Amino acid sequence: LDNRITVKGVAEKRIKSDKALIKIIISNKNENLDNLKKEIDASEKIVIDKLKSLKISENSYDIENLKIQPNYDKAKEKASQNNEETVALESKILNYDGQEIISIVTGDIDKAKKFYENLLELKLQSDNIEITKPEYIVTNIDKYKKDLLVDATKNAEFRAIEMLKVNSNEINGLKSMTQGQFEILKDNEDILNKDEEMQNQIYKRMRLVVTATYFIRY
């Protein structure tokens, strides 16, 4: 007679993100490196002025270093030497791509969408500025995992008790427990935003599974 029962316990929780990230991407192309830097600087000034007008503090955003990528024109140059034809590649820089990213992080979740909509006006001032949709982040995941672990454990115990009731048996202590899958899933409760990608949803659904084995009292 097997004196053990193994069950799965599941817990889910709907969590509101506590940080929002918006990226402003300035990009340009120019044959002259100095001119490229001047153009990026001019666009950066437009962005900073906008951030000031929206009262977004300097502590809330970070300006990454300008990234420059040269683009080469590989012209084939044929040379004849000792009656043997050899092919040499001469690399010539055609132009430069430049990109600078300004990242805004705010804990004011409910205003992030409004910030984003206001920042979209930058595209009217410059066609080399892109603004990403707000990404919403849960930073204190470990805290919620602990809460879910407690709830999943209770759920496993409840399931074991209900299953044993059928034969008028009871659980007689926990033998072992292992934590299984932990997932962060899309939120389907917010009808207006249910079609958004998960990273663009303010609310997330967290799910945790445990497997528990209990002794049976007959």
Phi, psi and chi 1 to 4 in degrees:
 res  aa     phi    psi   chi1   chi2   chi3   chi4
   1 LEU       -  123.5 -173.1   64.6      -      -
   2 ASP   -75.8  124.9 -168.2   -3.8      -      -
   3 ASN  -101.9   24.9   67.8  -21.6      -      -
   4 ARG  -132.5  154.5  -68.5  170.8  -63.7  179.6
   5 ILE  -136.3  134.0 -177.6  173.4      -      -
   6 THR  -114.5  129.4  -61.7      -      -      -
   7 VAL  -134.3  161.8  -67.6      -      -      -
   8 LYS  -105.0  139.2  -72.5 -165.3 -177.2  -61.9
   9 GLY  -115.1  138.4      -      -      -      -
  10 VAL  -126.5  140.5 -179.7      -      -      -
  11 ALA  -137.1  139.2      -      -      -      -
  12 GLU  -130.8  148.6  -77.4 -166.1    9.5      -
  13 LYS  -148.2  138.4 -162.7  174.7 -178.1   71.6
  14 ARG   -93.8  120.6 -171.4  171.2 -177.7 -109.0
  15 ILE  -117.5  138.0  -52.3  -68.9      -      -
  16 LYS   -90.8  131.7 -174.3  175.7 -177.0  179.2
  17 SER   -61.9  153.0  -60.1      -      -      -
  18 ASP  -114.6   -1.8   54.9  -69.0      -      -
  19 LYS  -140.3  148.4  -72.6  -81.2 -173.9  -73.9
  20 ALA  -127.0  139.7      -      -      -      -
  21 LEU  -121.8  126.0  167.9   67.6      -      -
  22 ILE  -123.4  131.3  -59.2  170.9      -      -
  23 LYS  -110.2  133.4  -71.2 -175.1  178.6 -179.5
  24 ILE  -107.9  118.1  -58.4  168.6      -      -
  25 ILE  -108.7  116.4  -57.9  162.5      -      -
  26 ILE  -101.9  124.3  -56.9  167.8      -      -
  27 SER  -138.5  149.6   54.5      -      -      -
  28 ASN  -158.2  166.6 -141.4  -34.8      -      -
  29 LYS  -136.0  137.5 -173.9 -170.8  -69.5  -77.6
  30 ASN  -157.2  149.5 -158.9  -58.2      -      -
  31 GLU   -75.5  -24.0  -67.0  175.3    9.9      -
  32 ASN  -107.0  123.7 -176.7  -71.4      -      -
  33 LEU   -63.9  -42.9 -172.4   55.4      -      -
  34 ASP   -63.5  -41.0  -71.9  -26.3      -      -
  35 ASN   -65.1  -37.6  -71.8  -16.5      -      -
  36 LEU   -60.1  -47.2  174.2   66.6      -      -
  37 LYS   -61.1  -40.1  -70.3  177.0  179.2  176.3
  38 LYS   -64.5  -39.8  -75.2  174.6 -173.7  172.8
  39 GLU   -66.8  -41.7  -72.6  163.3   -3.2      -
  40 ILE   -64.9  -42.7  -62.1  -83.7      -      -
  41 ASP   -60.0  -40.7  -75.6  -14.4      -      -
  42 ALA   -64.0  -42.4      -      -      -      -
  43 SER   -67.0  -37.5  -64.4      -      -      -
  44 GLU   -61.7  -40.0 -177.5 -167.7  -52.5      -
  45 LYS   -63.0  -39.9 -173.3 -179.7 -176.6  -52.6
  46 ILE   -59.9  -44.0  -69.2  169.5      -      -
  47 VAL   -65.2  -47.7  171.4      -      -      -
  48 ILE   -61.4  -41.0  -60.1  -55.9      -      -
  49 ASP   -60.4  -39.1  -73.0  -13.9      -      -
  50 LYS   -66.6  -42.9 -175.7   69.0  174.9  175.3
  51 LEU   -61.7  -39.9  -64.3 -179.4      -      -
  52 LYS   -63.5  -40.5  -75.2  178.2 -179.8  174.4
  53 SER   -66.6  -27.7   74.3      -      -      -
  54 LEU   -88.9    3.7  -66.4  172.5      -      -
  55 LYS    59.2   37.8  -65.7 -176.2  168.0   52.6
  56 ILE   -90.9  116.7  -63.3  174.0      -      -
  57 SER   -70.4  157.9   72.9      -      -      -
  58 GLU   -61.7  -27.5  -72.4 -176.0   24.3      -
  59 ASN   -69.9  -16.2  -64.8  -27.8      -      -
  60 SER   -92.5   -7.5  -61.3      -      -      -
  61 TYR  -136.0  158.9   62.3   84.3      -      -
  62 ASP  -132.2  132.6  178.2   64.0      -      -
  63 ILE  -104.1  115.2  -56.6  172.3      -      -
  64 GLU   -75.5  157.7  -68.2 -178.3   15.9      -
  65 ASN   -64.0  144.3  -70.2  -27.6      -      -
  66 LEU   -62.1  128.4  172.9   62.0      -      -
  67 LYS  -102.3  128.2  -67.5 -175.5  177.8   72.5
  68 ILE  -119.8  131.5  -67.5  168.4      -      -
  69 GLN  -124.3  114.2  176.3   68.8   45.5      -
  70 PRO   -75.9  142.8   21.6  -24.6      -      -
  71 ASN  -108.8  125.2  -61.9  -48.1      -      -
  72 TYR   -99.4  146.6  -65.8   96.2      -      -
  73 ASP  -108.3  106.9  175.1   24.4      -      -
  74 LYS   -89.1   91.9  -68.6 -177.2  177.5  176.0
  75 ALA   -85.8  128.8      -      -      -      -
  76 LYS   -79.8  130.5  -73.5 -172.5  177.1  179.2
  77 GLU  -120.5  119.4 -173.6 -177.4   82.4      -
  78 LYS   -92.6  135.6  -69.8 -174.1  177.7 -179.2
  79 ALA  -131.8  146.2      -      -      -      -
  80 SER  -110.8  126.7 -178.0      -      -      -
  81 GLN  -143.4  127.5 -175.1  177.5    2.6      -
  82 ASN    51.3   40.4  -62.4  -28.5      -      -
  83 ASN    62.1   10.5  -64.3  -35.0      -      -
  84 GLU  -110.9  134.5  -71.5 -179.7    9.0      -
  85 GLU   -85.9  126.3 -166.4  173.7   49.7      -
  86 THR  -120.0  152.2   59.4      -      -      -
  87 VAL  -115.9  124.8  177.4      -      -      -
  88 ALA  -113.6  145.5      -      -      -      -
  89 LEU  -103.6  121.8  -71.8  177.8      -      -
  90 GLU  -104.5  116.3 -176.3 -173.6   71.7      -
  91 SER   -89.9  123.3  -65.8      -      -      -
  92 LYS  -125.3  133.6  178.5 -169.8  171.6 -171.6
  93 ILE   -77.6  119.5  -66.4  175.4      -      -
  94 LEU   -78.1  -52.1  -85.8  179.6      -      -
  95 ASN  -161.9 -178.2   50.0   40.8      -      -
  96 TYR  -125.9  139.5  -59.9   89.4      -      -
  97 ASP  -100.5  134.4  -75.7  -40.6      -      -
  98 GLY  -124.9  141.3      -      -      -      -
  99 GLN  -143.0  135.8 -173.5 -177.2   80.7      -
 100 GLU  -133.2  135.2 -176.3  178.4  -81.8      -
 101 ILE  -117.0  130.3  -61.7  174.3      -      -
 102 ILE  -110.4  117.6  -61.1  172.6      -      -
 103 SER  -104.4  126.4  -59.4      -      -      -
 104 ILE  -107.8  126.9  -55.5  164.5      -      -
 105 VAL  -119.7  127.3  177.1      -      -      -
 106 THR  -135.0  146.5  176.4      -      -      -
 107 GLY   -92.8   -3.8      -      -      -      -
 108 ASP   -86.7   75.3 -158.3  -19.1      -      -
 109 ILE   -55.6  -43.1  -61.6  -61.9      -      -
 110 ASP   -70.7  -15.2  -61.5  -41.9      -      -
 111 LYS  -101.4   -7.0  -73.7 -174.5  179.8  175.9
 112 ALA   -60.0  -41.7      -      -      -      -
 113 LYS   -64.2  -38.6 -169.4  175.7 -179.8 -176.9
 114 LYS   -67.4  -40.5 -169.7   67.0  179.4  172.0
 115 PHE   -56.3  -48.1  -80.1  147.9      -      -
 116 TYR   -58.4  -46.9  167.8   69.1      -      -
 117 GLU   -62.4  -39.2  -71.5  167.5   -5.7      -
 118 ASN   -68.2  -37.6  -75.1  -35.6      -      -
 119 LEU   -68.1  -25.4  -70.7  169.0      -      -
 120 LEU   -60.4  -22.2  -74.4  176.2      -      -
 121 GLU   -63.4  -21.4  -65.8  170.6    7.0      -
 122 LEU   -60.9  -30.1  -72.6  166.1      -      -
 123 LYS   -66.5  -20.6  -69.5  163.4   75.5   74.7
 124 LEU   -77.0  -26.3  -58.1  174.2      -      -
 125 GLN   -88.9  -25.6  -66.0  173.6  -96.0      -
 126 SER  -152.1  131.3  176.1      -      -      -
 127 ASP   -86.8    4.1   59.9    2.6      -      -
 128 ASN  -109.4   22.7   64.8  -23.0      -      -
 129 ILE  -117.8  128.6  -64.9  175.1      -      -
 130 GLU  -118.8  144.3  -72.0  -64.6  -37.2      -
 131 ILE  -123.1  126.5  -63.3  100.0      -      -
 132 THR   -84.8  150.1   63.7      -      -      -
 133 LYS   -59.5  150.0  -81.3 -175.9  174.4 -178.3
 134 PRO   -59.7  133.1  -22.1   32.1      -      -
 135 GLU  -101.2  128.8  -74.9 -176.3   36.7      -
 136 TYR  -103.2  132.9  -63.3   99.6      -      -
 137 ILE  -126.7  137.7  -57.9  146.2      -      -
 138 VAL   -98.3  113.6  178.9      -      -      -
 139 THR   -88.6  -28.3   58.9      -      -      -
 140 ASN  -102.1   55.4   45.6  -11.3      -      -
 141 ILE   -61.7  -39.0  -73.8  175.4      -      -
 142 ASP   -59.5  -36.6  -76.3  -16.9      -      -
 143 LYS   -61.4  -45.4  172.6 -170.0  176.3  -65.7
 144 TYR   -70.0  -32.6  -65.9  113.3      -      -
 145 LYS   -62.5  -40.2  -85.8  177.8   83.4  170.9
 146 LYS   -63.3  -44.2  -73.6  175.2 -173.7  173.1
 147 ASP   -62.2  -42.6  -66.4  -17.2      -      -
 148 LEU   -66.3  -35.4  -75.4  168.3      -      -
 149 LEU   -63.1  -42.2 -171.9   58.3      -      -
 150 VAL   -62.2  -47.1  170.3      -      -      -
 151 ASP   -66.6  -38.9  -68.6  -16.7      -      -
 152 ALA   -67.1  -35.2      -      -      -      -
 153 THR   -64.8  -44.5  -56.7      -      -      -
 154 LYS   -61.5  -40.2  -72.5  177.3 -176.8  174.2
 155 ASN   -64.6  -40.4 -179.1 -110.1      -      -
 156 ALA   -63.7  -44.1      -      -      -      -
 157 GLU   -63.1  -42.5 -173.8  173.8  -48.6      -
 158 PHE   -60.5  -43.9  173.2   76.9      -      -
 159 ARG   -63.4  -41.5  -73.3 -174.4  179.4 -168.1
 160 ALA   -63.5  -44.7      -      -      -      -
 161 ILE   -60.4  -45.6  -70.3  167.7      -      -
 162 GLU   -63.8  -40.4  -69.1  -60.1  -56.6      -
 163 MET   -66.4  -38.0  -71.6  170.2   71.2      -
 164 LEU   -76.7  -23.1  -68.5  173.2      -      -
 165 LYS   -57.9  -32.2  -93.9 -175.9 -171.5  176.1
 166 VAL   -55.3  -40.0  176.3      -      -      -
 167 ASN  -105.0   18.6  -63.9  -44.0      -      -
 168 SER    58.5   35.4  -59.2      -      -      -
 169 ASN  -106.6  171.0  -64.0  -36.8      -      -
 170 GLU  -135.5  163.1  -61.3  174.8   -7.4      -
 171 ILE   -80.8  148.4   59.2  172.6      -      -
 172 ASN  -127.9   47.2 -169.9   27.0      -      -
 173 GLY   102.0  158.1      -      -      -      -
 174 LEU   -90.1  128.3  178.2   67.8      -      -
 175 LYS   -87.5  -49.3  179.9 -178.3 -176.7  -68.6
 176 SER  -158.7  157.5   63.6      -      -      -
 177 MET  -147.5  137.5  179.1  176.8  -66.8      -
 178 THR  -129.0  142.2   54.6      -      -      -
 179 GLN   -83.5  131.7 -176.5 -172.6  -45.2      -
 180 GLY  -100.2 -134.0      -      -      -      -
 181 GLN   -71.4  136.8 -162.1  170.4   21.8      -
 182 PHE  -118.7  125.9  170.7   72.5      -      -
 183 GLU  -130.2  147.9  -63.1  174.6  -71.5      -
 184 ILE  -112.0  119.8  -59.7  176.7      -      -
 185 LEU  -119.5  166.9  -54.6  164.3      -      -
 186 LYS   -65.1  149.2  -78.3 -170.0   70.1  170.3
 187 ASP   -93.3  123.7  172.8   47.8      -      -
 188 ASN  -105.1   -0.1  -64.1  -42.1      -      -
 189 GLU   -79.7  -33.4  -73.0 -173.3   39.2      -
 190 ASP   -80.7   98.0 -175.2   -6.4      -      -
 191 ILE   -59.2  -37.8  -56.4  -59.3      -      -
 192 LEU   -68.3  -27.8  -67.6  175.5      -      -
 193 ASN  -119.1   13.6  -64.5  -59.9      -      -
 194 LYS   -68.0  -20.3   69.9 -178.0 -178.9   67.7
 195 ASP   -90.2   -3.9  -66.4  -31.9      -      -
 196 GLU   -72.1  155.5  -68.1  -81.0    5.3      -
 197 GLU   -63.2  152.2  -66.2  -66.9  -36.0      -
 198 MET   -55.4  -40.1 -173.0  176.2   71.9      -
 199 GLN   -67.4  -17.5   68.0  -97.0   25.5      -
 200 ASN   -99.4    9.5  -56.9  124.3      -      -
 201 GLN   -99.9  136.1  -68.8 -175.6  -43.2      -
 202 ILE   -67.5  -41.6  -68.8  176.9      -      -
 203 TYR   -97.8  143.5  -74.1   89.1      -      -
 204 LYS  -122.1  156.6  -40.0  -74.3 -178.2 -169.8
 205 ARG  -111.2  120.7 -165.2  159.7   51.4   90.4
 206 MET  -105.2  139.2  -67.1 -172.2 -176.8      -
 207 ARG  -137.3  132.8 -174.9  174.4 -171.7  -88.8
 208 LEU  -133.8  140.1 -173.4  138.9      -      -
 209 VAL  -121.7  138.0  178.8      -      -      -
 210 VAL  -124.1  154.8  -63.6      -      -      -
 211 THR  -116.8  122.1  -59.3      -      -      -
 212 ALA  -123.1  140.5      -      -      -      -
 213 THR  -116.9  126.5  -60.6      -      -      -
 214 TYR  -116.1  149.2  -63.8   91.4      -      -
 215 PHE   -76.5  150.7  -66.6  110.7      -      -
 216 ILE  -107.3  135.0  -59.6  172.4      -      -
 217 ARG  -101.4  117.1  179.4 -174.4  -68.7  124.6
 218 TYR   -88.5      -  -66.8  100.1      -      -
